[in-house]
Amino acid sequence: MKHATRNLLAAILFAGSAAHALDCPKPDSQELAGFWESRQTSKGGIGHTLEFRPDGTYVEATTVMVSFNYRVDGDRLIVEEVPETRIEIQGDTLTQTGPNGSTIKKERIGKAEKGSPAIVGIWRYRHDTGAIAFEKYTGDGRLLLRIPLAGSTGCYTITGGRLSMTSPGRGSKEIPFESQADELVLHGPGKEATTYAREPAGAWYDREHLVPL
């Protein structure tokens, strides 16, 4: 990961929030239901995610979102802008060894894709910043790195072109929005609009109740 991201993460206290039992009214509209990631990120890859669920609950989290290209050559994992490492996959455990001999063990989430290289799929591990990191290796050579930071859960409603979000202990906020197909634009007060893209595969990494490995 780039030094800017590492330095920023080191200054953030990771606090995965426990799930709260919420009794939310079901929204009249399901137009925002799904998982959204901001198109904009900081230079260190810090962005924002939103998940609107059909039952009226939402999960939001500031999240590190970085994408790379990768390839595997024998036991070598070659990722752009990252030092080459060695990997060994046994069942649902991936052991990655760095140039200095340090190792990281990663746990597969879900099942291996039949007929695909062993690395393809979703893995999680404890990042050296202390947060839980998620990596998604696709069959076409893309590596998606996601590190959720402290977030919140709550209830949401939609009235016309306004989104209301209420979180226990954090109050409410009302945000004008525009949505079309798989794009969502939120217009925060005094801020530039934030554009989100809907993730077709849904929420593939946890931002709500992270469990230490």
N, C-alpha and C positions, 0 to 999 in steps of 0.2 A: 504494500500500500504506500502511497506517496507520503512523504514526510509531513506535509501540511495536514493530512487527515490524521496521522498518528499523533501529532502534537495537539490537535484540537480535541481528539478523543480522550487524550490523557487528562485534559482539564475538565472533563464532564463526568459527574458521578452517575454511574449506571444504576438505575433503580427500576427494575422490571416490576410493574405493578401487579398485584394479585387481582384476580377477577372478582368483580363485585356482582352480587345478585341484583339485577336491575329489572324493574317492572315498567317497561316502556309501552306506550300505546303504539299500535301498528300504524305506520304512516299511510296516508291515503294514496300516495304515489310511490311506485317502486323504481322511478327513473334513475335514481342514484345508487340503487342496490348494486354492490360489487366492491371490488378492491381497486384503489386508485393510488398511483405514485406520481409525485410532482415531476414535471419535465425539467424544472429548474433545480440546480444544486449549487452549493458553494464551490469554491476552488478545491476544497478538501472532500467534496462529494457529499456534503450534508444536504439532505432533502427532507421531504415530508410525505407521510402516507396516511390515507384515510380508508377505512372500511365501513361501508354502510350496509347493515344487515336487514333482511326483510322483516325481522321482528321489531324494528325500531331502535335497535342499539347501534352504537358506532364505536370504533377503536381508532385512535389517531396516535401517531408517534413520529417524532423526529428520527430520521433513519439515514445512516450512511448508505449510499447507493452508487456503486462503482461497477463498471462493466469492462471486460477485457476480452481479447481473443486468446485462445489456448490451443495447444496440440500435445499429444502424448507420443513419445518416441521410446518404445521399450518401457523402461521404468522411469524415464525422465518426463517431468511435467514442465512444459515450456509455455510461459505466460508473458505476454508483452509487458515491458516496463518492470518486470519482477525477476529477481535472480532465479536461475534454474534450480529445481528441487528434484528429489527422487521420491517416488511413491510406491507403496505396497498396499494392495487391497486384498483383504481376507474377509470374506463374507460381507458384513455390513460395517466393517471398520477400515478406514483409510489412514495409513500412517505416512506422514509427509516428513521428509528429512531435508533440512536446509543445508546450505554450503558449509556452515560452521558445525554441522553435526547435531544441531538441535532438532527435536522431533515434535510433531503435533499429531494427535490422534483425533480423527473426525468420525462422527457417527452418521450413518445413512438414515434419512427420513423417508419412510415409505419403502417400496420394493424396487429392486433393480429392474430396469427396462429390458425385457426379453429381446435378445438379438442385438442389443446396443453394447458399445464398449463399457467395461465395468465402472468407469468413472462417471458416466452419464447419470444424472439424477441430482438429488438435493442432499447436502451434507451440513451438519452443524458441529461447532466446536467452540471452546473457550478461547476468545481472541486475547492477545497479550495485553490489551487495554483492560481486561476484566469482563467485557461484555460478551454475550453469546453471538457468534457470527454464523451466518448462513451462506452457503455457496450453492449455486445451481449451475451444473455443467450440462450444456445442451448438446444434442447430437451434431449440430452444425458448427461446433467450435467456439461457442460463446460461453464465457464465465461471468455470472452475475453474482456479485458480492453484496450482501445486505447485512448491516449491523444496526438493529433497532436500539434506540436509546429510550429514556423515560418517556412514557406517553400517558394517555388517559382514556377512559371509557365513559359512555354516557348514553343519553337518549337524543334522538333527532326527529324533527318534523319538517315538513315542506309545505309552505304556503305560497302559492304563486311562484315567483322567482326568488324567494327568500328561504334560506336554510337556517333553522334554529337548532343549536346544539347545547345541551345542558349536561354538565358533568357534576357528580356529587362532590361538594366541597370546593368547586371551582366556578360555580355560577353558570350563567347562560351567555351565549353570544348569538347574534343574528347576522347572517352574511348573505348579501345578494349574490346570486350565482347564475351562470348560463351553462347549459349542457346540450351537447349534440353528439349523437352516436357514442363514441368512446372517448370523448373529450369533455372535461369539466373545468370551468373557469370560476374561481372564487374571487370576489372583489372585497378585500378587507379594508376597513376604515383607515385612511391615510397611508395605505400601502399600495404597491403595484399589484396588479392582479396576478394570481398564481394559477397556472395551468396544470391540470392533472390528466394522465392517460389511464384508462381502465386496463387492468391486467387481465387478459382473456383467461388465463389459467386460475384466476382467483388468488386468494391469500396463501401463498406457498411457504411463508415463514411466519413464526409467532411473534406478535408484538404486545401480547396481553399478559401472559403468565409464563414467563421463561423459567425453566427448571435447570439448576446447575447440573452439569455432566458429572 
